[in-house]
Amino acid sequence: DTAGTGPVTLTKQSAARANLNYNQVAVSIVNSFNISSVSDDASGKFTSTYTNAFSSSTSYYPGATARQGDAGSNNYALGHDVLTATTTSYLLQVADGANQDFTLNMITAHGDLA
């Protein structure tokens, strides 16, 4: 509201519905919103489970980035592997295509909740 005491109104915008800061090396959720759990599935693979489901697997898109250690020059790829309304699985790979755990995995999902 104009007095600054009420909720923010988004005009032609969408707030993030979920976010995650996950350290796969330590198997630790550093910070999250609308994430109930994360499973470490294998080297370079993990799955996040949403507290509140999305309306379908095609109604949202998670954006993701990853980094290993303090160096910013590592070559890597982080992408979603499997999407459902309640979970997203991620796959992390280094430049040669090998799966690898990363210390910093940042995910934000926008879309429609169920």
C-alpha positions, 0 to 999 in steps of 0.5 A: 500500500502507499503507506508502506504498511501492507503487502507489496503488490506485484504489477506484471511481475512474479515473485520466486516460488522457491529458492535453494542454496545447497552445499552438496559436498557437505550435504547441507541446505544453507538457506531455502524457501519452499524446500522441504528436503534435498536428497543427495542421489549420487555424485553430481546429482541431487533432488529438491522437494517442494513444501508447496507443490507447483500446479504441474511439471510444466507450470514452472522453470527452475533457474540454477547456477553452481560453483566449486570452491572459491575460484570463479574459473571452473568450467561446469554445467548445472541443469535440471534432470527431471521435473515433477510438480513436487520435485526437481532433480539436478545434474552437475558436470565439469567440462569433461562431462564427469559428474561432480558435487559442488559446494555452491548450488543456487536454485530459484523457481518461478511459476504457478503453485497448486 
